[in-house]
Amino acid sequence: PLQRDRIRGIRLSRLRPLTNWYCYSTTPLLHALYATEAWDLLLAWARSEKIAVLDYPRFRGDGPAAQTLTDVLNDRHLQPCLLDRHNRALLIRSVDFETYQSRNIRGHNRRDMKRLRRRLEEQGQLEFRKLDDASQLTYWATSFFELENRGWKGDQGTAVSQNEQHAEFFRIALQKSWDAGQLQMLGLFLNGEPIALKCNLLSSSGSYAWKIAYDESLSKFSPGVQLEQENLRVFHEETDLQWMDSCAIAAHSMINRLWCDRRTIDHLLIPTGRLTGELFASSYPLLRLAKKRVRMLLGKPARK
């Protein structure tokens, strides 16, 4: 879904995807045979509606949608503006779990994770579980809320359960995904209590690591890393998935260390062919640089 608004400060008309806090990709879903026509028609319609630019944050920059868009823009002699580009961790299937580990995780890191696993097992009965019963979905969701709320997100007020609308969205998303056979929830349990929970959303041959939470009182044993090891094993040994998007920030220290591949994420400003849009897209980098320099001269922190 798209929404129309105006860019703050200059009131230039733009069209951008409707997103929320839990949307990690705005790449449009296009039929492979009609992607060119889809982009062509969108740009033509936007121009006719006097929309100057399309604003796409979190756009997959290395996928077929981006490749097709590049061809369409070249044909129209339009130049997009790249506002931001970063890579985030991506898991791509290897021969098997052990091969992936040996090729992509340093030996001393593997030894350290095994040592922490042994120490965690010394604390009581450690179990790895997968959600496989619909009647347990509410329990897993509630447990996830509690784990997240007790951690740093709870301290910062960003835990899902601290906003009732977000919590309801999360519950509905889990239920709908389960009903569609597209939910995978994994957990580590110590003495019967969850200490790390992970929620993956499945889509055909791919998947998305949507949310993870762990008991931070046990952080010296790295329960989140231990659960991620189980995720890697399940991915290779118990599914036919070919890839998993981490949905993580660019410099995520944990996942970047365990997953070796990357997915390019762009923020694109795409002119529709109207003169105002082309002028804005071409001049925006200079405007942003000028604003940054002014803030530096005034002693104010730079904004991205």
N, C-alpha and C positions, 0 to 999 in steps of 0.2 A: 504493500500500500504506500501511496505517495501523498505528501501534503504540500500545499502551496503557501508560501509566506514571502516576506521581504527581508533582505539582508539588513541587519541593524546598522543604522548610521547613514546609509545611502538609499535605503528603500528600493533596492533593485529586486525585481521579482525573481524568485527561484522556486525550484521544485526539488524536494528531498524526501528520502524514505522516512516513513513513520517508524520510529524505533522506541525501545525502552531500555531500562538498565540491564536487561538480561539478553539483549540481542548483540551478538558478536560478529555479525556479518550482514551487510546490506547488499551483497551481490545479488542481482535479480535472477530469478529462476527462468531460464530461457530454453525453449525447445531447440535442440541442436540443429535441426534442419531449417529453423526459421529465425535464428538469432539476429542475422543481418537485417531482415525485414522488421523485426521487433525494435531494434535500435533506430532504424530509419524512421519508422512511424512515430516513435516516442519523440524524437527530435523535431520532426515536422509538426506534430501536434503541439508540442511545447512552444515552438516558434510562433505558430498561428495564434496561440493563446497569450502572446506577448510575454512569455516567460524567458528571462535572459539567460539563466544558467541552470544546470542540473547539479546538485550538491550531493555527492556520494561519499560519506565517511565509511570506514571499515569495509572497503571494496577489495575483493581478492585481485591483486595485481598481476598474478602469474597464471590465471586460469583462462578458459575458453571465452568467458564473457568479456574479459578485458581484451583479449586478442581480437575478437570480433568488433568490439567498440573502436579499437585503434584503426581497423580497416575502414569502418564507416566514417570516422572523423577525417581520415586521410582523403576519402572520396569527396567529402564536403569541404575540404580545405579548412578544417577547424583544429585548433590546438588547445588541448585541455591544460589546466593548471594543476600541478601536483602539489597539494598543500602539505602532505605528510606521507612518509613511507617508512614502514618498519617491518621486521620479520617476527613471527611468533612460532613457537615450537610446533612441529608436526611429526606424528608417528606414522611411518610407512612400513608395511609388512616386510619382514626379512624371511630367511629360510625357516627359522624357528626361533624360539625364545632365547636359547643359549647362544646361538649365532649372533642375534641382535645384541645381547649383553656383551659378548666378547669383542665385537667389532666397534661398539659405540660407547661403552662405559669403561673408563680407565680401571685397570686392575686394582689399584689401591682404593678406589671408590667402591668397587664390588666387595672387597674384603671388609671395608668399613661398614657397609650395609649389612653384611652377614653377621658381623660382630654385634651390631646394634640389635639385630633380630634375635640373637641368642640372649642378649640381656633383657629384651622385652619378654621373651618366653619365660625367663626366670621370675617374672613378676606374677605369674599365674597361668591359667589356661588360655592360650592364645588361639583364636579361630579365625579363619577367613570364610566369609559367607557371601552368597549372591542372593539377591531378592528373587524368589521363585514362586511366591504365593501372593495372590492379589489381596488376601486378607491381612497381609503384613505391611501393605504399602503405607497405611496411615502411621504405623509404628516407626517405619524407617524415615518418613518425612518429619515426624515429630522429633525423632532422635537427631536428625540432621539440624533442625532448628536449634535444639539445645546445645549441640556441639559448637555450632557457629556462634551462638549467642554468648558462650562462655569464653570465646577467644577475642582476638584483637578487633574483629569486625563488630562484636558486641560492644567493646569499649569505645569504638569510634562511632557507634550508632548506625552502622551500615549493614548489620545482619538482616537477613531476609525477614525474620519473624518480627523485627522491630517496626515494620511498616505493614499494616494489615492488608493493604492492597497488594503489596509485593508477596506477602505470604499466601494470599488467596490465589494469585497468579501462579505461584510455584506449585501449590497443591493441584490446581487444575492442569497445569502442564504435565506434572507427573502422572496424573490419572489418565489424561488423554494419550500420552505417550505409551503408557502401559497397555491401554485398550487397543492401540494400534500395533502393539508388538515392537515398539521402538524405544523402550526404556531398558537400561541396564544399570542396576545399582549394586555396588560392591562395598563390602565393609570388613573391617578388622574389629574383632570383639575380644575383650580381655575379661575373663571371669564372667562371661555372659553379657557384658556391657559394651556398647559401641565406643570405640576410641578413634576411628577414622571411617568416614563414609564418602563415597564417590558416586556421582550421578552422570552417566553418559547417555547421550541421545543418539540413536542409530538412524541412518538414512541410506538405504540401499547398500552399496559396498563401502560406505564411509561412516564416520561417527564424529561426535563432538563431545569433548570432556567438559560438560556444562558447569558442574559445581563440585567442590570438594571441601570437606571440613574435618578437623581432627582435634583431639583433646590436647590442648596446649600445656596442660600440667604434666604431660608425658613427652614433651618436646625433646628431651635429652635422648629419647629412644627413636626419634624421627618416625612416628607412626604414619604420617602422611607419605613419607618416602617409602615405607614398608608396604603401604597399600598400593602405591604406584607401581611397585615391583610386581604385585599380584595382578594389577591391571595389564602390565606388559605381558605377563604369562598368559592370562586369559585371552588377550587379544590374539596371540599367536597360536595357542593350543586349543581354544574352545570356540573360536569364531572364524568366519570367512572374510572378515573385514580387511580391507586393503589399506585404509588410512584412518587416522584419528586426529582431528584438529584440537589443539590444546585450549583454544579460546583464551589464552593467557596474555599478559602484558609482554612487551618486547624483551625486557630484561629480567624475566622470572628466573631466579637463581636455581630453584629446585628442578623445574621441568626442563629448562635449557640444558641442565647437566645430564638428564636421563634420556631425553629425546634428541636425536641428532639432526633431524631434518627440519626445514623451515618453510613457512608459507608467507608470501609477501602480502602485506595489507596496506592499501593506499587510501588516501583521502583525496578524491578528485573533484575538481570544479570544471564542469563541462559546458562550454558555450553552446547555445542552441542554433546560432547563426545570426542572431540579432546583433547589431553593432554595439549596443551597450554591453551585452554579455561578453563579446569578444574583447572589447576594451578593458573591461573589468578583469577578465581571466588573464589577459596578457600583462596587466599592470599590477596585479595583486602581489606578486613576490616583491616588487620594488616598494609598494606601499607598506608591506609587512616589515621590510628591512628598515624603512624610514621610521616607522613606529617604534621598532625595537631600539634604534639609536636614540630616539628622543627619550624613551624611558630610561635608558642608561645614563643619559646626560642629566636627567632629573633625579637619578639615584633610586629609581624604582625597579623592582625585580622584573625581568623580562617574562612576557607571556608567550606561550606556544601559539 
